[in-house]
Amino acid sequence: MELTELCFAGAARQAHAVRSGEVSARDLVAEHLRRIERIDPRLNAFRLVFAEQALAEATRADERRAAGEDLPLLGVPIAVKEDIALQGLPTTKGTNAARTPQPADSAIVTRLREAGAVIIGRTRMPELGLWPYTESSWAGPTRNPWSLTHSPGGSSGGSAAAVAAGLAAAAIGTDGAGSIRIPSAVTGLFGLKPQRGRVSLSPEPEMWGGLVVAGPITRTVADWALVADQIHGAMPGDAHVAHPPRTSFTQAARTDPGRLRIGVSLRPWGPGIGIADEVRDAVQDTAALLTDLGHDVVRLDPPMRDVTASTQFAARYLHNAYLARTGMEFPDLVEARTRAVGELGRRIPRGAVRWASKDDATLTAFANRVFTSVDVLLTPALTRPPIRVGEWDGRNVVAALLAASHYTTFLPLWNIVGNPAACVPAGRTSAGLPLAVQLVGRQHDECTLLSVSAQLERARPWADRIPSGLDHAK
């Protein structure tokens, strides 16, 4: 396999190539760095690229391999989102308002390094992760490798763009309202939001009042499982701790799920929210495929307390935006739109914030009633195909927030209640842009989602498709 082809082969295949001596870690990392230098000026996926450091780490990986070490991710180049702590750098979160360097790596980065991974760079996000696209007035837009006029989503848009363009074997994202699932969906990748507490956010005990989790964005299900196996687990001080998985994630991805009962819901979370025909078709096609694979697939539109959940999420989201903005070292340096969102959060009565945070257990129990009758819930990932770069620029902040909530209506509930949820590629639009569906599992049960997602991937492979507009041959 040539180096350019290997850049699109994913984390598991790259780990095997280094382990077997098919390629040196230094050559593999150097090729990714050449691609970043050539392609990223058009994509804007990276805020920082650690070229010199990454090459040094790759050289050490080759030395370790020569000495007989065998680590799961030895020499594999992985990118991390800019809200994840890296020693010696401020945790920028898409802003210019953070300046103090972190004293140590986050638990995620420490575990990646312990597994032999090479941290190749830090990927972009919208300011404070507030939007389902990755753009800012000072850094410009991050673009989708499948169409440079479209967004790669947000808030982990830089992470997804990097993996989709073959600039990293895998990337770490975070998800507080769909921010792993949105960019995975619009760039043709696999993104699974883990169970709350599955991956430690240390040094933070939690983020955004428990809404945010961290996890991989990858080309294949096996890639996700491999990376997640290295980074999951609690740390002292964590506010949330998930139940241990029943097997390794790698084993789950290799295991046939057996016959499952799968519910299909096309019911948006709120009145007046439309679903594009191509999105509806993708869900129905996936339901038909799951039936062909032997599952019992049923239509299920549970009464999900739309107003309660939507109001609760909005209150928590806006309040946390206010706290995040005021908690920055230089809050006056954040963008005008971020200040406007924070101002909306400041105006929310304290009683409403307490209610929104206190009602978790009730809503969690109510939402999880669906899993008394089905094993997995299938929904759209997004309500329409990918949005264009700058599509909502002319809207005021309230109109933009409403557009974002309609676009992502199927996603935030599972951040409130904590269940694992995956976005699985599901074909293309008539214009050739990626489509995806969402699979939601029972609490603490990523393993079933991985088994079903891998089964779909075998029946309907997606990872062999790569963007053709980036001139990869050069």
WOSULZI-V188104 format. One line per field, one symbol per residue. ss: DSSP state (A for helix, B for strand, O for the rest). psi: psi as a letter, one per 40 degrees, with the letter a starting at -180 (. if undefined). burial: + if it has 16 or more other C-alpha atoms within 10 Angstrom, else -. A space follows every 10 residues. Layout:
BEGIN
ss: ???
psi: ???
burial: ???
END
This chain:
BEGIN
ss: OOAAAAAOOO AAAAAAAAAA OOOOAAAAAA AAAAAAAAAA AAAOOBBBBO AAAAAAAAAA AAAAAAOOOO OOOOOOBBBB BOOOOOBOOO OOOOOOOOOO OBOOOOAAAA AAAAOOOBBB BBBOOOAAAO OOOOBBOOOB BOBBOOBBBB BOOOOOAAAA AAAAOOOOOB BBBBBOOOOO AAAAAAAOOB BBBOOOOOBO OOOOOOOAAA OOBBBBBBOO AAAAAAAAAA AOBOOOOOOO OOOOOOOOAA AAAAOOOOOO BBBBOOOOOO OOOOOOAAAA AAAAAAAAAA AAOOOBBBBO OOOOOAAAAA AAAAAAAAAA AAAAAAOOOO AAAOOAAAAA AAAAAAOOOA AAAAAAAAOA AAAAAAAAAA AAOOOBBBBB OOOOOOOBOO OOOOOOAAAA AAAAAAAOOO OOAAAAAOOO BBBBBBBBOO OOOBBBBBBB BOOOOAAAAA AAAAAAAAAO OOOOOOOOOO OOOO
psi: hidddddeei ddddddddde ediidddddd dddddddddd dddfdhdihg dddddddddd ddddddeeig idfhehhhii ieehhhheii gdfeieehdh iieiiidddd ddddeeihhd ihiiiihefe ifigiiddea iiihddheei ieaiefdddd ddddefeidi ihiihefeed dddddeefih hhhihhedhh ehehdihffe dhiiiihidi dddddddddd eiiiihehdh hiiiidiidd dddehheahi hhihhfhigi iehihidddd dddddddddd ddeeihhihh gihffddddd dddddddddd ddddddeidg deeiiddddd ddddddehid dddddddded dddddddedd eeeidihhii dieiiiiihe dedeiidddd dddddddfde dddeddeeii hihhifaiid eeiiiiihhh iihegddddd dddddddddg ideehiheee fdd.
burial: ---+-+++++ +++++++++- --++++++++ +++-++--++ -++++++-+- +--++-++++ ++-++----+ ++++++++++ ++++++--++ ++++++++-- ----++++++ ++++++++++ ++++++++++ ++++++---- ++++++++++ ++++++++++ ++++++++++ ++++++++++ ++++++++++ ++++++++++ +++-+++--+ ++++++++++ ++++++++++ +++++--+++ ++------++ +++++-+--+ ++++++++++ ----+--+++ -+++-++-++ +---+-++-+ ---+----++ -+++++++++ ++-+++-+-- +--++-++++ ++++++-+-- --+--++--+ --++--++-+ +--+++++++ ++++++++++ -+----+--+ +-++++++++ ++++++++++ +++++++++- --++++++++ ++++++++++ +++++++--- -++--++--+ ----
END
